[in-house]
Amino acid sequence: LIEIYLRIRREDIALLKFAIESYEEIGIVRTLDRKKATVAVLAMPDYLPHMRAVLESLREHMDWYEIPPPEEQDDWLMQKVHDE
């Protein structure tokens, strides 16, 4: 999985999850910190260009910016992805 870390507005978390997950098989969204509205988008390598295109299209509806991976992971799935 390819990890894309984003910071968005809290009220946009549900919209992002719905939009990404409505495209079957390209990826999933994990909320890492609800208060800071930090999310991880996990994309399959073959679908990375499609994921980037979906994210860019969402700029019309929400503000987001890519951030570096958090140093500490307290989400079990993200820790497993990091370890592999």
Secondary structure, 3 states (H helix, E strand, C coil): CEEEEEEECHHHHHHHHHHHHHCCCCEEEEEEECCCCEEEEEECHHHHHHHHHHHHHHCCCCCEEEECCCCCCCCHHHHHHHHC
